[in-house]
């Protein structure tokens, strides 16, 4: 008889995309369809397992692979070009801002580009387990420069108390980003960032920033 996974009573919450663990899970994730069952096979299961199978079906259909739309293709192509142009740049880092009406798929395009970039990078460096190709952060509402820096730190797993100032946080983030070969920074809700929030890391090859606004 085909087995159906049991429903867990205490499922831990998923890590958000704004942590390196959550982002890594997003990059690795590929939807897998549940094992198809005939009506007779399904009827042979007790109600709890029938409910588990139905939930698997719902989860799969809610997580179908995305269509590679022209917008996503354009973002990926432009983003890859910017990554190449940004290599060995000391200043004048090239970036891109994705804008548009709400609900038009800006965040989807942003995250799909980041996923494509990380998969390609890890394919080129399969043995480098310490590499973090992409940083993804969401700007909090009414954010200060320090709040934005802390969001980058949180993604990388760094923790700071209130006694650390903006320079302390920024230097730590930039140092770790350099050592882990970060080459792409994705920022969602960039319109919430304060003016003058960008603080250069002093890297020879600073990563491009791909941002979403609106």
N, CA, C and O of each residue as an XYZ file, in Angstrom:
856
protein
N       0.846     -1.193      0.000
C       0.000      0.000      0.000
C       0.884      1.247      0.000
O       1.874      1.311      0.728
N       0.527      2.220     -0.807
C       1.299      3.456     -0.873
C       1.179      4.228      0.428
O       0.080      4.424      0.947
N       2.318      4.664      0.951
C       2.296      5.377      2.226
C       1.969      6.841      2.015
O       2.323      7.433      0.995
N       1.293      7.411      2.987
C       0.963      8.830      2.980
C       1.597      9.458      4.208
O       1.399      8.953      5.313
N       2.360     10.550      4.057
C       3.002     11.166      5.216
C       1.984     11.562      6.271
O       0.879     12.009      5.961
N       2.381     11.387      7.524
C       1.526     11.768      8.631
C       1.526     13.285      8.802
O       2.505     13.948      8.460
N       0.440     13.830      9.324
C       0.370     15.247      9.635
C       1.109     15.499     10.933
O       0.838     14.858     11.948
N       2.040     16.430     10.895
C       2.791     16.761     12.096
C       1.991     17.740     12.945
O       1.429     18.711     12.437
N       1.950     17.470     14.245
C       1.198     18.338     15.141
C       1.967     19.598     15.504
O       1.372     20.619     15.850
N       3.312     19.525     15.425
C       4.131     20.662     15.839
C       5.181     20.932     14.773
O       6.332     20.519     14.910
N       4.788     21.620     13.721
C       5.693     21.921     12.620
C       6.371     23.254     12.890
O       5.685     24.258     13.081
N       7.707     23.294     12.913
C       8.390     24.564     13.166
C       8.159     25.538     12.024
O       8.018     25.109     10.879
N       8.117     26.833     12.298
C       7.897     27.816     11.238
C       9.067     27.846     10.271
O      10.212     27.617     10.662
N       8.778     28.126      9.014
C       9.828     28.215      8.008
C      10.683     29.453      8.246
O      10.202     30.472      8.741
N      11.953     29.344      7.885
C      12.830     30.505      7.964
C      12.461     31.472      6.844
O      12.214     31.037      5.720
N      12.417     32.773      7.124
C      12.057     33.735      6.076
C      13.175     33.883      5.055
O      14.317     33.498      5.307
N      12.834     34.444      3.901
C      13.838     34.665      2.860
C      14.929     35.621      3.318
O      16.026     35.625      2.759
N      14.638     36.427      4.326
C      15.602     37.424      4.788
C      16.614     36.850      5.771
O      17.251     37.600      6.511
N      16.770     35.533      5.787
C      17.872     34.873      6.492
C      18.570     33.968      5.490
O      17.955     33.506      4.529
N      19.846     33.716      5.711
C      20.573     32.883      4.748
C      20.031     31.463      4.719
O      20.089     30.801      3.683
N      19.500     30.982      5.850
C      18.919     29.645      5.881
C      17.628     29.588      5.068
O      17.405     28.653      4.300
N      16.780     30.604      5.250
C      15.536     30.650      4.492
C      15.773     30.840      3.012
O      15.100     30.229      2.182
N      16.738     31.694      2.682
C      17.057     31.910      1.269
C      17.607     30.632      0.640
O      17.242     30.287     -0.483
N      18.482     29.930      1.357
C      19.047     28.687      0.832
C      17.953     27.652      0.588
O      17.990     26.927     -0.406
N      16.979     27.583      1.498
C      15.870     26.645      1.318
C      15.042     27.018      0.093
O      14.594     26.141     -0.645
N      14.839     28.315     -0.124
C      14.103     28.786     -1.298
C      14.837     28.419     -2.585
O      14.215     27.992     -3.557
N      16.148     28.584     -2.592
C      16.940     28.284     -3.786
C      16.895     26.792     -4.103
O      16.799     26.402     -5.267
N      16.965     25.959     -3.064
C      16.990     24.503     -3.272
C      15.615     23.925     -3.593
O      15.515     22.841     -4.166
N      14.570     24.638     -3.228
C      13.225     24.059     -3.290
C      12.751     23.823     -4.722
O      12.810     24.713     -5.571
N      12.283     22.611     -4.964
C      11.636     22.254     -6.225
C      10.350     21.518     -5.889
O      10.401     20.471     -5.242
N       9.192     22.032     -6.308
C       7.925     21.375     -5.953
C       7.881     19.933     -6.442
O       8.216     19.649     -7.592
N       7.469     19.030     -5.566
C       7.347     17.618     -5.910
C       5.889     17.193     -5.785
O       5.287     17.368     -4.725
N       5.315     16.639     -6.842
C       3.903     16.232     -6.762
C       3.737     15.040     -5.827
O       4.623     14.189     -5.753
N       2.618     14.965     -5.115
C       2.373     13.803     -4.255
C       2.111     12.558     -5.091
O       1.753     12.651     -6.266
N       2.288     11.413     -4.486
C       2.033     10.152     -5.179
C       0.554     10.055     -5.552
O      -0.307     10.163     -4.679
N       0.247      9.853     -6.832
C      -1.170      9.769     -7.220
C      -1.821      8.502     -6.662
O      -1.220      7.428     -6.670
N      -3.030      8.641     -6.189
C      -3.785      7.517     -5.639
C      -5.103      7.371     -6.388
O      -5.727      8.362     -6.768
N      -5.511      6.143     -6.594
C      -6.829      5.894     -7.171
C      -7.881      6.106     -6.084
O      -7.552      6.070     -4.898
N      -9.133      6.325     -6.467
C     -10.181      6.470     -5.440
C     -10.230      5.288     -4.479
O     -10.489      5.465     -3.289
N      -9.985      4.086     -4.988
C     -10.022      2.909     -4.113
C      -8.862      2.945     -3.113
O      -9.050      2.643     -1.935
N      -7.662      3.316     -3.581
C      -6.521      3.405     -2.672
C      -6.754      4.460     -1.598
O      -6.454      4.241     -0.424
N      -7.292      5.606     -2.010
C      -7.523      6.674     -1.050
C      -8.580      6.279     -0.020
O      -8.466      6.614      1.159
N      -9.605      5.565     -0.476
C     -10.675      5.159      0.436
C     -10.189      4.155      1.471
O     -10.801      4.005      2.529
N      -9.082      3.463      1.167
C      -8.560      2.462      2.097
C      -7.836      3.099      3.279
O      -7.567      2.420      4.271
N      -7.517      4.383      3.192
C      -6.809      5.056      4.277
C      -7.791      5.574      5.318
O      -8.934      5.892      4.990
N      -7.358      5.660      6.558
C      -8.198      6.287      7.584
C      -8.342      7.778      7.303
O      -7.546      8.340      6.550
N      -9.342      8.429      7.895
C      -9.598      9.851      7.605
C      -8.379     10.754      7.798
O      -8.178     11.691      7.026
N      -7.569     10.481      8.816
C      -6.414     11.342      9.070
C      -5.422     11.300      7.911
O      -4.894     12.339      7.516
N      -5.162     10.122      7.364
C      -4.232     10.004      6.247
C      -4.846     10.529      4.950
O      -4.132     11.046      4.090
N      -6.155     10.401      4.807
C      -6.809     11.013      3.650
C      -6.641     12.532      3.684
O      -6.378     13.167      2.663
N      -6.798     13.095      4.878
C      -6.622     14.542      5.024
C      -5.179     14.945      4.730
O      -4.931     16.000      4.146
N      -4.223     14.097      5.139
C      -2.814     14.391      4.875
C      -2.538     14.403      3.379
O      -1.826     15.274      2.879
N      -3.103     13.436      2.668
C      -2.899     13.374      1.216
C      -3.543     14.579      0.525
O      -2.964     15.159     -0.393
N      -4.728     14.942      0.968
C      -5.405     16.101      0.383
C      -4.609     17.378      0.622
O      -4.547     18.248     -0.247
N      -3.998     17.489      1.809
C      -3.188     18.667      2.105
C      -1.945     18.706      1.228
O      -1.534     19.779      0.786
N      -1.340     17.546      0.971
C      -0.185     17.492      0.073
C      -0.562     17.975     -1.327
O       0.197     18.702     -1.967
N      -1.738     17.566     -1.794
C      -2.196     17.990     -3.116
C      -2.410     19.503     -3.158
O      -2.021     20.168     -4.119
N      -3.026     20.032     -2.115
C      -3.269     21.477     -2.060
C      -1.950     22.252     -2.013
O      -1.784     23.262     -2.696
N      -1.019     21.759     -1.195
C       0.278     22.429     -1.087
C       1.007     22.426     -2.428
O       1.618     23.424     -2.809
N       0.939     21.304     -3.139
C       1.628     21.217     -4.428
C       1.020     22.186     -5.440
O       1.750     22.882     -6.146
N      -0.298     22.235     -5.515
C      -0.944     23.117     -6.487
C      -0.806     24.593     -6.108
O      -0.918     25.472     -6.962
N      -0.565     24.857     -4.834
C      -0.316     26.241     -4.416
C       1.132     26.651     -4.655
O       1.483     27.821     -4.500
N       1.970     25.690     -5.033
C       3.406     25.950     -5.174
C       3.917     25.455     -6.522
O       5.036     24.953     -6.620
N       3.097     25.595     -7.557
C       3.495     25.148     -8.886
C       4.661     25.993     -9.406
O       4.798     27.155     -9.023
N       5.498     25.425    -10.270
C       6.621     26.200    -10.831
C       6.132     27.460    -11.529
O       5.078     27.467    -12.165
N       6.920     28.532    -11.398
C       6.547     29.805    -11.998
C       6.779     29.794    -13.501
O       7.692     29.137    -14.001
N       5.942     30.528    -14.204
C       6.116     30.695    -15.643
C       7.227     31.713    -15.877
O       7.254     32.768    -15.244
N       8.133     31.396    -16.780
C       9.237     32.302    -17.089
C       8.730     33.411    -18.009
O       8.884     33.343    -19.228
N       8.128     34.427    -17.408
C       7.496     35.504    -18.162
C       8.540     36.424    -18.795
O       9.706     36.387    -18.404
N       8.136     37.252    -19.773
C       9.081     38.216    -20.356
C       9.697     39.144    -19.314
O      10.861     39.525    -19.437
N       8.922     39.514    -18.284
C       9.465     40.393    -17.239
C      10.586     39.699    -16.482
O      11.642     40.290    -16.258
N      10.365     38.451    -16.086
C      11.399     37.703    -15.371
C      12.623     37.510    -16.262
O      13.754     37.647    -15.794
N      12.412     37.195    -17.531
C      13.529     37.028    -18.462
C      14.342     38.314    -18.577
O      15.572     38.276    -18.602
N      13.648     39.458    -18.648
C      14.329     40.744    -18.781
C      15.137     41.068    -17.533
O      16.275     41.530    -17.627
N      14.551     40.827    -16.364
C      15.257     41.100    -15.110
C      16.497     40.222    -14.995
O      17.563     40.705    -14.613
N      16.372     38.940    -15.321
C      17.513     38.028    -15.223
C      18.611     38.428    -16.205
O      19.787     38.454    -15.842
N      18.234     38.741    -17.447
C      19.235     39.114    -18.449
C      19.945     40.409    -18.062
O      21.169     40.501    -18.153
N      19.171     41.412    -17.629
C      19.767     42.689    -17.241
C      20.622     42.531    -15.991
O      21.711     43.099    -15.898
N      20.126     41.761    -15.036
C      20.879     41.544    -13.805
C      22.203     40.849    -14.049
O      23.218     41.223    -13.461
N      22.206     39.850    -14.900
C      23.453     39.146    -15.213
C      24.461     40.079    -15.874
O      25.659     40.006    -15.603
N      23.963     40.957    -16.742
C      24.850     41.928    -17.382
C      25.465     42.860    -16.344
O      26.656     43.167    -16.411
N      24.662     43.308    -15.392
C      25.172     44.208    -14.356
C      26.219     43.525    -13.489
O      27.210     44.147    -13.107
N      26.008     42.261    -13.178
C      26.996     41.525    -12.383
C      28.332     41.483    -13.116
O      29.386     41.667    -12.507
N      28.286     41.243    -14.416
C      29.518     41.191    -15.204
C      30.184     42.561    -15.287
O      31.401     42.674    -15.146
N      29.380     43.603    -15.516
C      29.943     44.945    -15.641
C      30.512     45.454    -14.323
O      31.405     46.302    -14.311
N      29.997     44.938    -13.223
C      30.410     45.433    -11.910
C      31.718     44.824    -11.414
O      32.273     45.281    -10.414
N      32.207     43.810    -12.095
C      33.414     43.140    -11.630
C      34.594     44.100    -11.612
O      34.847     44.831    -12.570
N      35.312     44.073    -10.485
C      36.527     44.872    -10.292
C      36.257     46.375    -10.308
O      37.149     47.169    -10.607
N      35.030     46.757     -9.988
C      34.715     48.175     -9.874
C      34.992     48.650     -8.455
O      34.582     48.008     -7.488
N      35.683     49.767     -8.332
C      35.956     50.340     -7.019
C      34.826     51.276     -6.607
O      34.461     51.331     -5.432
N      34.279     52.001     -7.554
C      33.171     52.911     -7.274
C      32.196     52.840     -8.442
O      32.346     52.013     -9.341
N      31.198     53.716     -8.418
C      30.190     53.758     -9.487
C      29.596     52.379     -9.730
O      29.509     51.907    -10.864
N      29.191     51.746     -8.635
C      28.603     50.415     -8.751
C      27.290     50.470     -9.521
O      26.441     51.325     -9.270
N      27.144     49.571    -10.437
C      25.941     49.537    -11.260
C      24.851     48.743    -10.556
O      25.110     47.688     -9.978
N      23.641     49.257    -10.610
C      22.506     48.583    -10.004
C      21.273     48.797    -10.853
O      21.331     49.424    -11.910
N      20.171     48.278    -10.387
C      18.916     48.416    -11.121
C      17.778     48.523    -10.116
O      17.802     47.882     -9.066
N      16.789     49.331    -10.445
C      15.586     49.466     -9.625
C      14.405     48.962    -10.444
O      14.177     49.416    -11.565
N      13.660     48.023     -9.878
C      12.472     47.478    -10.529
C      11.260     48.180     -9.932
O      10.998     48.057     -8.735
N      10.531     48.904    -10.744
C       9.367     49.633    -10.249
C       8.134     49.238    -11.047
O       8.232     48.690    -12.145
N       6.980     49.527    -10.477
C       5.730     49.194    -11.147
C       4.589     49.178    -10.155
O       4.791     49.352     -8.953
N       3.399     48.971    -10.664
C       2.214     48.943     -9.809
C       2.239     47.729     -8.893
O       2.910     46.736     -9.171
N       1.500     47.827     -7.800
C       1.423     46.728     -6.848
C       0.812     45.493     -7.502
O      -0.145     45.592     -8.270
N       1.377     44.333     -7.188
C       0.831     43.084     -7.693
C       1.264     42.706     -9.089
O       0.684     41.799     -9.686
N       2.277     43.380     -9.630
C       2.725     43.088    -10.995
C       3.895     42.109    -11.039
O       4.424     41.830    -12.115
N       4.305     41.585     -9.885
C       5.333     40.552     -9.880
C       6.749     41.054     -9.720
O       7.689     40.377    -10.136
N       6.930     42.231     -9.126
C       8.281     42.779     -8.977
C       9.126     41.923     -8.034
O      10.264     41.576     -8.352
N       8.566     41.589     -6.881
C       9.313     40.772     -5.924
C       9.578     39.385     -6.487
O      10.648     38.817     -6.264
N       8.618     38.837     -7.212
C       8.812     37.525     -7.835
C       9.980     37.565     -8.815
O      10.831     36.675     -8.809
N      10.021     38.598     -9.656
C      11.124     38.728    -10.610
C      12.455     38.880     -9.885
O      13.465     38.306    -10.293
N      12.446     39.661     -8.802
C      13.667     39.885     -8.026
C      14.195     38.581     -7.434
O      15.375     38.260     -7.572
N      13.314     37.838     -6.777
C      13.759     36.609     -6.125
C      14.124     35.525     -7.137
O      15.031     34.730     -6.890
N      13.427     35.485     -8.269
C      13.772     34.488     -9.280
C      15.133     34.775     -9.902
O      15.881     33.850    -10.219
N      15.455     36.051    -10.075
C      16.794     36.385    -10.561
C      17.848     35.965     -9.544
O      18.869     35.378     -9.905
N      17.596     36.270     -8.264
C      18.543     35.871     -7.231
C      18.729     34.368     -7.183
O      19.848     33.880     -7.026
N      17.640     33.638     -7.318
C      17.714     32.170     -7.308
C      18.522     31.662     -8.502
O      19.377     30.789     -8.349
N      18.249     32.211     -9.696
C      18.980     31.784    -10.893
C      20.469     32.083    -10.756
O      21.313     31.275    -11.145
N      20.783     33.259    -10.197
C      22.187     33.629    -10.028
C      22.885     32.695     -9.042
O      24.007     32.253     -9.288
N      22.221     32.397     -7.928
C      22.863     31.537     -6.934
C      23.047     30.116     -7.458
O      24.088     29.503     -7.220
N      22.062     29.590     -8.160
C      22.205     28.244     -8.721
C      23.376     28.183     -9.700
O      24.144     27.221     -9.704
N      23.503     29.225    -10.532
C      24.607     29.255    -11.496
C      25.953     29.370    -10.785
O      26.929     28.734    -11.182
N      25.998     30.188     -9.729
C      27.243     30.365     -8.984
C      27.653     29.075     -8.286
O      28.824     28.695     -8.315
N      26.700     28.407     -7.665
C      27.022     27.167     -6.959
C      27.397     26.050     -7.924
O      28.133     25.133     -7.560
N      26.897     26.123     -9.136
C      27.306     25.148    -10.148
C      28.763     25.357    -10.540
O      29.481     24.398    -10.824
N      29.199     26.628    -10.553
C      30.598     26.923    -10.884
C      31.533     26.624     -9.717
O      32.712     26.336     -9.923
N      31.007     26.693     -8.487
C      31.836     26.478     -7.293
C      31.179     25.420     -6.398
O      30.752     25.736     -5.287
N      31.093     24.186     -6.863
C      30.349     23.165     -6.099
C      30.983     22.799     -4.763
O      30.293     22.304     -3.872
N      32.279     23.034     -4.608
C      32.965     22.624     -3.383
C      33.104     23.747     -2.362
O      33.599     23.525     -1.257
N      32.674     24.940     -2.721
C      32.805     26.085     -1.808
C      31.545     26.193     -0.955
O      30.562     26.813     -1.363
N      31.578     25.592      0.220
C      30.406     25.570      1.091
C      30.242     26.855      1.897
O      29.185     27.083      2.486
N      31.274     27.695      1.930
C      31.187     28.931      2.710
C      30.699     30.111      1.879
O      30.443     31.184      2.426
N      30.570     29.935      0.593
C      30.177     31.035     -0.295
C      28.709     31.394     -0.088
O      27.853     30.516      0.018
N      28.429     32.690     -0.032
C      27.059     33.206      0.031
C      26.883     34.135     -1.166
O      27.164     35.329     -1.052
N      26.432     33.631     -2.301
C      26.388     34.450     -3.515
C      25.427     35.627     -3.441
O      25.666     36.665     -4.059
N      24.331     35.472     -2.684
C      23.256     36.469     -2.710
C      22.864     36.861     -1.293
O      22.761     36.012     -0.407
N      22.646     38.154     -1.090
C      22.014     38.664      0.129
C      20.653     39.225     -0.263
O      20.537     39.982     -1.227
N      19.620     38.844      0.496
C      18.271     39.354      0.231
C      17.747     40.013      1.498
O      17.741     39.403      2.567
N      17.310     41.252      1.376
C      16.797     41.984      2.534
C      15.559     42.777      2.143
O      15.411     43.204      0.998
N      14.681     42.963      3.105
C      13.501     43.807      2.933
C      13.635     45.011      3.852
O      13.896     44.860      5.046
N      13.458     46.197      3.305
C      13.604     47.417      4.099
C      12.372     47.594      4.984
O      11.254     47.618      4.470
N      12.547     47.717      6.300
C      11.395     47.932      7.183
C      10.766     49.302      6.926
O      11.441     50.208      6.436
N       9.489     49.463      7.251
C       8.851     50.781      7.099
C       9.562     51.837      7.942
O       9.971     51.569      9.072
N       9.704     53.031      7.384
C      10.347     54.156      8.081
C      11.710     53.763      8.634
O      12.051     54.104      9.767
N      12.481     53.051      7.834
C      13.767     52.534      8.300
C      14.804     53.637      8.428
O      14.793     54.612      7.677
N      15.696     53.468      9.387
C      16.880     54.311      9.496
C      18.036     53.585      8.809
O      17.920     52.415      8.446
N      19.147     54.294      8.637
C      20.313     53.663      8.018
C      20.791     52.473      8.836
O      21.180     51.446      8.279
N      20.761     52.612     10.161
C      21.201     51.505     11.005
C      20.251     50.314     10.894
O      20.696     49.166     10.877
N      18.950     50.578     10.819
C      17.984     49.491     10.675
C      18.230     48.711      9.393
O      18.124     47.485      9.381
N      18.556     49.412      8.319
C      18.832     48.742      7.056
C      20.098     47.894      7.161
O      20.138     46.766      6.671
N      21.130     48.444      7.801
C      22.365     47.680      7.984
C      22.123     46.433      8.827
O      22.701     45.378      8.566
N      21.266     46.559      9.837
C      20.947     45.415     10.692
C      20.208     44.334      9.902
O      20.380     43.147     10.177
N      19.389     44.728      8.927
C      18.705     43.742      8.091
C      19.712     42.903      7.305
O      19.549     41.690      7.179
N      20.748     43.549      6.779
C      21.796     42.800      6.085
C      22.528     41.881      7.064
O      22.850     40.738      6.739
N      22.784     42.399      8.263
C      23.458     41.590      9.279
C      22.611     40.383      9.662
O      23.134     39.282      9.838
N      21.314     40.590      9.789
C      20.427     39.488     10.168
C      20.446     38.389      9.121
O      20.425     37.206      9.461
N      20.485     38.770      7.848
C      20.558     37.762      6.789
C      21.805     36.896      6.960
O      21.755     35.679      6.786
N      22.907     37.528      7.299
C      24.183     36.822      7.418
C      24.346     36.104      8.752
O      25.341     35.409      8.964
N      23.379     36.265      9.652
C      23.460     35.595     10.939
C      24.226     36.365     11.988
O      24.616     35.798     13.009
N      24.454     37.666     11.756
C      25.151     38.501     12.730
C      24.142     39.160     13.661
O      23.070     39.579     13.225
N      24.481     39.249     14.927
C      23.604     39.882     15.908
C      24.339     41.033     16.587
O      25.518     40.927     16.924
N      23.616     42.132     16.780
C      24.202     43.316     17.400
C      23.245     43.877     18.443
O      22.032     43.916     18.236
N      23.802     44.303     19.551
C      23.001     44.997     20.551
C      22.901     46.467     20.169
O      23.544     46.911     19.218
N      22.102     47.212     20.903
C      21.870     48.619     20.578
C      23.112     49.485     20.755
O      23.149     50.608     20.252
N      24.115     48.996     21.448
C      25.300     49.825     21.677
C      26.206     49.900     20.450
O      27.107     50.737     20.398
N      25.975     49.039     19.469
C      26.771     49.087     18.242
C      26.172     50.124     17.293
O      24.969     50.122     17.034
N      27.023     51.007     16.779
C      26.521     52.058     15.901
C      26.518     51.599     14.446
O      26.884     50.465     14.136
N      26.099     52.499     13.564
C      25.975     52.168     12.146
C      27.299     51.708     11.551
O      27.338     50.739     10.793
N      28.377     52.396     11.888
C      29.687     52.030     11.337
C      30.102     50.633     11.773
O      30.633     49.864     10.971
N      29.865     50.297     13.040
C      30.209     48.961     13.534
C      29.469     47.881     12.749
O      30.062     46.894     12.313
N      28.166     48.083     12.576
C      27.350     47.083     11.885
C      27.762     46.977     10.417
O      27.917     45.880      9.882
N      27.937     48.130      9.779
C      28.290     48.142      8.358
C      29.631     47.473      8.110
O      29.770     46.687      7.172
N      30.611     47.776      8.934
C      31.935     47.178      8.754
C      31.895     45.664      8.926
O      32.556     44.933      8.189
N      31.123     45.200      9.896
C      31.020     43.757     10.115
C      30.333     43.073      8.934
O      30.762     42.008      8.490
N      29.265     43.690      8.429
C      28.551     43.128      7.284
C      29.453     43.081      6.056
O      29.516     42.065      5.365
N      30.145     44.176      5.789
C      31.006     44.234      4.607
C      32.163     43.245      4.707
O      32.547     42.629      3.713
N      32.717     43.096      5.904
C      33.816     42.154      6.086
C      33.366     40.721      5.822
O      34.041     39.970      5.119
N      32.220     40.349      6.392
C      31.721     38.991      6.185
C      31.296     38.776      4.735
O      31.514     37.702      4.174
N      30.690     39.796      4.126
C      30.279     39.682      2.723
C      31.491     39.457      1.820
O      31.424     38.680      0.867
N      32.591     40.135      2.120
C      33.803     39.962      1.318
C      34.376     38.559      1.482
O      34.809     37.944      0.507
N      34.379     38.053      2.712
C      34.954     36.736      2.970
C      34.085     35.603      2.426
O      34.593     34.519      2.139
N      32.793     35.842      2.282
C      31.898     34.801      1.770
C      31.560     35.007      0.296
O      30.688     34.328     -0.245
N      32.247     35.942     -0.350
C      32.128     36.152     -1.801
C      30.709     36.520     -2.229
O      30.200     36.000     -3.223
N      30.081     37.409     -1.482
C      28.771     37.921     -1.907
C      28.964     38.740     -3.182
O      29.799     39.644     -3.218
N      28.203     38.430     -4.218
C      28.338     39.196     -5.455
C      27.009     39.751     -5.951
O      26.928     40.265     -7.066
N      25.962     39.649     -5.124
C      24.676     40.221     -5.514
C      23.876     40.550     -4.259
O      23.738     39.716     -3.364
N      23.350     41.773     -4.203
C      22.518     42.206     -3.078
C      21.137     42.559     -3.614
O      21.006     43.404     -4.500
N      20.111     41.912     -3.079
C      18.729     42.166     -3.478
C      18.017     42.886     -2.339
O      18.052     42.435     -1.194
N      17.376     44.002     -2.654
C      16.695     44.804     -1.638
C      15.249     45.023     -2.062
O      14.981     45.614     -3.108
N      14.328     44.547     -1.247
C      12.903     44.739     -1.517
C      12.392     45.938     -0.718
O      12.918     46.257      0.348
N      11.359     46.595     -1.248
C      10.764     47.773     -0.599
C      11.803     48.883     -0.406
O      11.868     49.497      0.659
N      12.602     49.133     -1.426
C      13.690     50.102     -1.310
C      13.167     51.519     -1.093
O      13.903     52.380     -0.610
N      11.906     51.772     -1.444
C      11.355     53.113     -1.249
C      11.256     53.482      0.227
O      11.105     54.657      0.564
N      11.340     52.480      1.115
C      11.303     52.760      2.553
C      12.674     53.099      3.120
O      12.788     53.464      4.290
N      13.717     52.981      2.299
C      15.070     53.251      2.785
C      15.290     54.748      2.955
O      14.770     55.541      2.170
N      16.056     55.145      3.970
C      16.344     56.575      4.158
C      17.297     57.083      3.092
O      18.075     56.317      2.524
N      17.233     58.369      2.826
C      18.168     58.964      1.873
C      19.586     58.875      2.419
O      19.830     59.077      3.609
N      20.516     58.565      1.514
C      21.907     58.457      1.935
C      22.205     57.202      2.721
O      23.184     57.150      3.465
N      21.352     56.169      2.561
C      21.558     54.944      3.344
C      22.732     54.133      2.840
O      23.306     53.351      3.598
N      23.107     54.299      1.577
C      24.193     53.494      1.037
C      25.513     53.903      1.675
O      25.853     55.085      1.727
N      26.242     52.919      2.156
C      27.549     53.162      2.763
C      28.536     52.211      2.115
O      28.408     50.999      2.292
N      29.529     52.714      1.361
C      30.420     51.829      0.618
C      31.216     50.911      1.530
O      31.600     51.282      2.639
N      31.454     49.704      1.033
C      32.201     48.714      1.802
C      33.701     48.830      1.584
O      34.486     48.287      2.361
N      34.102     49.526      0.543
C      35.518     49.614      0.266
C      36.079     48.377     -0.405
O      37.296     48.198     -0.454
N      35.207     47.515     -0.927
C      35.665     46.333     -1.634
C      36.112     46.703     -3.033
O      35.643     47.683     -3.612
N      37.023     45.907     -3.567
C      37.471     46.150     -4.927
C      36.372     45.818     -5.929
O      36.252     46.467     -6.968
N      35.575     44.811     -5.611
C      34.511     44.389     -6.520
C      33.176     44.376     -5.790
O      32.607     43.306     -5.574
N      32.660     45.552     -5.402
C      31.408     45.588     -4.646
C      30.260     45.001     -5.451
O      30.193     45.196     -6.665
N      29.351     44.281     -4.785
C      28.258     43.644     -5.514
C      27.230     44.653     -5.984
O      27.007     45.660     -5.312
N      26.591     44.405     -7.134
C      25.526     45.294     -7.581
C      24.291     45.137     -6.713
O      24.055     44.075     -6.137
N      23.511     46.196     -6.625
C      22.277     46.176     -5.849
C      21.099     46.158     -6.814
O      20.966     47.041     -7.661
N      20.254     45.153     -6.681
C      19.026     45.061     -7.459
C      17.886     45.344     -6.496
O      17.688     44.595     -5.540
N      17.135     46.407     -6.730
C      16.148     46.857     -5.755
C      14.750     46.887     -6.360
O      14.574     47.058     -7.566
N      13.761     46.714     -5.483
C      12.355     46.788     -5.873
C      11.702     47.931     -5.121
O      11.899     48.076     -3.915
N      10.929     48.738     -5.821
C      10.216     49.840     -5.192
C       8.779     49.847     -5.667
O       8.457     49.279     -6.711
N       7.918     50.492     -4.899
C       6.531     50.642     -5.296
C       5.666     49.476     -4.890
O       4.466     49.473     -5.164
